[in-house]
Amino acid sequence: MMHTLQVLAFSFSNLLITKSSIKMNIGWIGLGTMGVPMATQLLKAGYQLTVYNRSEGKASVLEASGATVAASPQSLIEKTDVVIVMVTDDQAIRAVFEGENGLLNASTSGRTIINMSTVSPAISKEMSEKCKTIGFEYLDAPVSGSVKQAETSQLAIMVGGDQTVFDSVKPILETMGKMAVLVGAVGAGNYAKLAINSLLALYTQGLAETILFANQNGVRSEDLLNLINNAAISNVFTKIKGDAILNDNFQPAFTLKNIVKDLRLAKDDGLESPLAKTALASFEQAEESYGNEDLIAIIKALK
């Protein structure tokens, strides 16, 4: 009898372990500069992954690593438990959610959609309401960090939405980032991201102006950056962007045109401070010539 109980206990224990090790099937939409390394972290963690991208060729890298490719957002959400969206702007969000064969056309319910794009709080609130009507949950969860942080799961993730929904997908988010924090209701994640990116723009503009002022007065960029990086105001961003300036490397980790987009979104939501207005005007002026380069290319526009 004791032996039988031990066998049953062992079998039940194994069943619990097996169930706890089963991971959700995740859908991923948007395989741009950030999308590919972020989705790759999910594959590495053992999640089943189904991907969709409007430009079909970009999915081949993840398909070679074990992902399944869906023909549309609609077919993707019908095959998955959680869908993550990482696209460029509000227009792309509308296409993914409301376009032909979009997410909201799916004949299913009970799915969770995590929108990790940097978009307006208004469109998050709108899509959240539309998701509710068909039985989907919605979180906005933009990230702070660039390609390197995405490749090493060191992103900071700010989330807006329901606490219970957040708790259910937090392990997924923590696979891609060093922290995931619920900051409020739907839209709050987007507000937090716009605040952070506004500071990013101000800092980038300030760094460029500081270097140019030093150069105009006979101080070499490398000497000034060495001093800054060993002073109380040193930070990782200055080191990375300082190296980019010294190496004349303006390959985009985050494009100048995208910081313009985010500053405009922040302005639309009430950011009208003197520094924000100046930064927006400066980056807008630089966008035509340097929009597809890294945002630190503002230094070239200011020369």
C-alpha positions in Angstrom: 0.0 0.0 0.0 2.8 2.4 1.0 4.6 1.6 -2.3 1.5 2.3 -4.3 1.0 5.7 -2.6 4.6 6.6 -3.2 4.2 5.8 -6.9 1.0 7.8 -7.1 2.7 10.8 -5.3 5.6 10.6 -7.7 3.4 10.4 -10.8 1.3 13.4 -9.5 4.5 15.4 -8.8 5.7 14.7 -12.3 2.3 15.8 -13.7 2.6 19.1 -11.9 6.1 19.7 -13.2 5.0 18.8 -16.7 2.1 21.2 -16.6 4.1 24.1 -15.1 6.7 23.7 -17.8 4.2 24.1 -20.6 4.5 27.5 -22.1 1.9 29.6 -23.9 1.9 29.8 -27.6 2.8 33.4 -28.4 2.1 35.4 -31.6 4.4 38.2 -32.7 3.5 40.9 -35.1 6.2 43.4 -36.3 9.7 42.2 -37.1 11.7 45.5 -37.3 14.9 46.6 -35.7 13.5 45.8 -32.2 11.0 43.1 -33.0 13.5 40.4 -34.2 15.8 40.5 -31.1 12.9 40.7 -28.7 11.0 37.8 -30.4 14.3 35.8 -30.4 14.4 35.9 -26.6 11.0 34.2 -26.4 12.3 31.4 -28.7 15.4 31.0 -26.6 13.2 30.7 -23.5 11.3 27.8 -25.1 8.0 29.5 -26.0 6.2 28.4 -29.1 6.2 31.4 -31.5 4.1 32.3 -34.5 5.1 35.4 -36.3 3.7 37.8 -38.9 5.3 40.7 -40.7 3.9 42.9 -43.5 7.2 42.4 -45.3 7.3 38.6 -45.6 11.1 38.3 -45.9 11.8 39.5 -42.4 10.1 36.4 -40.9 12.7 34.0 -42.4 15.3 34.6 -39.7 12.9 33.6 -37.0 11.4 30.8 -39.1 14.9 29.3 -39.3 15.1 29.4 -35.5 11.8 27.4 -35.1 9.0 30.0 -35.4 5.9 29.4 -37.4 4.9 32.1 -40.0 1.2 33.2 -40.2 -0.4 34.6 -43.3 -2.2 37.4 -41.5 -2.8 38.9 -38.0 -6.2 37.2 -38.0 -4.8 33.7 -38.6 -2.0 34.4 -36.1 -4.3 35.3 -33.2 -6.6 32.3 -33.9 -3.5 30.0 -33.4 -2.0 31.6 -30.3 -2.8 32.5 -26.6 -1.0 35.8 -26.3 -0.2 38.2 -29.2 2.5 40.8 -29.0 2.5 43.8 -31.4 5.7 45.8 -32.1 5.1 48.2 -35.0 6.0 51.8 -35.8 3.1 54.1 -35.3 -0.7 54.6 -34.9 -1.3 54.0 -38.6 0.4 50.6 -38.4 -1.7 49.7 -35.3 -4.9 50.4 -37.2 -3.7 48.2 -40.1 -2.9 45.4 -37.7 -6.1 45.6 -35.7 -8.7 46.8 -38.1 -7.3 46.1 -41.6 -8.4 43.2 -43.8 -7.7 40.0 -41.9 -6.8 42.1 -38.8 -6.8 41.0 -35.2 -10.3 42.3 -34.5 -11.7 40.2 -37.4 -10.8 36.9 -35.6 -13.5 34.4 -34.8 -12.2 33.7 -31.4 -12.1 35.2 -27.9 -10.1 34.9 -24.6 -6.8 36.2 -26.1 -4.5 38.7 -24.6 -2.9 41.4 -26.8 0.2 43.2 -25.6 1.0 46.3 -27.6 4.7 47.0 -27.1 4.8 49.7 -29.8 5.5 53.4 -29.0 2.2 54.9 -30.0 -0.4 57.4 -28.7 -2.2 56.7 -25.5 -5.4 57.5 -27.4 -5.1 54.6 -29.8 -4.3 52.2 -27.0 -7.5 53.3 -25.2 -9.5 53.0 -28.4 -8.1 49.5 -29.3 -8.6 48.3 -25.7 -12.3 49.2 -25.8 -12.7 47.4 -29.2 -10.9 44.4 -27.8 -13.3 44.2 -24.9 -16.3 44.0 -27.2 -15.0 40.7 -28.7 -13.5 39.2 -25.5 -9.9 40.1 -25.8 -7.7 41.6 -23.1 -5.3 44.5 -23.9 -2.2 45.9 -22.4 0.1 48.7 -23.6 3.7 47.8 -22.8 6.3 49.9 -24.6 9.9 49.5 -23.8 12.9 51.7 -22.9 16.2 50.5 -24.5 17.6 49.9 -27.9 18.9 47.0 -29.9 21.6 46.0 -27.5 19.2 45.9 -24.6 16.8 43.8 -26.7 19.5 41.4 -27.6 20.4 40.9 -23.9 16.9 41.0 -22.3 17.8 44.2 -20.5 14.8 46.3 -21.6 12.7 48.3 -19.1 9.0 47.6 -19.8 6.3 50.0 -18.7 2.7 48.6 -18.8 -0.8 50.1 -18.7 -3.8 47.9 -18.1 -5.5 45.5 -15.6 -3.4 44.1 -12.7 -4.7 40.5 -13.2 -4.0 40.5 -16.9 -0.5 42.0 -16.2 0.3 39.3 -13.7 -0.7 36.6 -16.1 1.8 37.7 -18.8 4.5 39.2 -16.6 6.8 36.1 -17.0 6.6 36.6 -20.8 7.6 40.3 -20.4 10.4 39.4 -18.0 11.8 37.1 -20.7 12.5 40.2 -22.8 13.4 42.8 -20.1 15.2 43.3 -16.8 12.0 44.8 -15.4 8.3 45.0 -16.2 6.3 47.5 -14.2 2.5 48.2 -14.2 2.3 52.0 -14.1 -1.5 52.5 -14.4 -4.6 51.9 -16.5 -4.6 51.4 -20.3 -2.6 54.2 -21.9 -0.3 54.8 -18.9 2.5 52.7 -20.4 2.4 54.9 -23.5 2.4 58.1 -21.4 5.4 56.8 -19.5 7.3 56.0 -22.7 6.6 59.4 -24.2 7.9 61.0 -21.1 11.1 59.0 -21.2 11.6 59.6 -24.9 11.1 63.4 -24.4 13.9 63.3 -21.9 15.9 61.3 -24.4 15.5 64.0 -27.0 16.4 66.7 -24.6 19.5 64.9 -23.5 20.6 64.1 -27.1 20.2 67.7 -28.1 22.1 68.8 -25.0 25.0 66.4 -25.6 25.3 67.5 -29.2 25.3 71.2 -28.3 27.9 70.6 -25.5 30.3 68.8 -27.9 30.0 71.4 -30.6 30.6 74.3 -28.1 33.7 72.6 -26.8 34.9 72.0 -30.4 34.4 75.7 -31.3 36.7 76.6 -28.4 39.5 74.2 -29.2 38.5 71.2 -27.1 38.6 67.9 -28.9 35.5 65.7 -28.7 37.4 62.7 -27.4 38.9 64.7 -24.5 35.5 66.2 -23.6 33.8 62.8 -23.7 36.5 61.3 -21.6 36.0 63.9 -19.0 32.2 63.6 -19.1 32.4 59.8 -18.8 34.5 60.1 -15.7 32.4 62.9 -14.1 29.3 62.9 -11.9 27.1 63.3 -15.0 28.5 60.1 -16.7 25.9 57.6 -18.0 25.6 54.7 -20.5 23.9 56.8 -23.1 26.7 59.3 -23.3 29.2 56.5 -23.7 27.3 54.8 -26.5 26.4 58.0 -28.4 29.8 59.5 -27.7 31.5 56.5 -29.3 29.1 56.9 -32.3 30.2 60.5 -32.8 33.9 59.7 -32.5 33.6 56.9 -35.0 31.3 58.8 -37.3 28.8 56.0 -37.0 25.2 57.1 -37.4 23.7 53.7 -38.2 20.3 53.8 -36.4 19.7 52.1 -33.1 16.8 54.5 -32.8 16.1 56.8 -35.8 15.9 60.5 -35.7 12.5 60.4 -37.5 11.2 58.2 -34.7 12.1 60.7 -32.0 10.3 63.3 -34.0 7.2 61.1 -34.1 7.4 60.6 -30.3 7.9 64.3 -29.6 4.9 65.1 -31.7 2.8 62.5 -29.8 4.0 64.1 -26.5 3.0 67.5 -27.8 -0.4 66.3 -28.8 -0.9 65.0 -25.2 0.1 68.3 -23.6 3.9 68.5 -23.4 4.4 72.2 -24.2 7.4 73.1 -22.1 10.1 75.4 -23.5 12.7 72.7 -23.8 10.3 70.3 -25.4 9.2 72.9 -28.0 12.9 73.7 -28.8 13.8 70.0 -29.2 10.9 69.3 -31.4 11.7 72.2 -33.7 15.4 71.2 -33.8 14.7 67.5 -34.7 12.0 68.4 -37.2 14.5 70.6 -39.0 17.0 67.8 -39.1 14.6 65.1 -40.1 14.6 65.8 -43.9 18.4 65.3 -44.1 19.0 62.8 -41.3 15.7 61.2 -40.5 16.8 57.6 -41.3 20.1 57.9 -39.3 20.5 57.5 -35.5 19.0 60.3 -33.4 22.5 61.5 -32.4 22.9 62.6 -36.1 21.3 65.8 -34.7 24.9 66.9 -34.1 25.4 67.0 -37.9 22.4 69.2 -38.3 23.5 71.6 -35.6 27.0 72.1 -37.0 
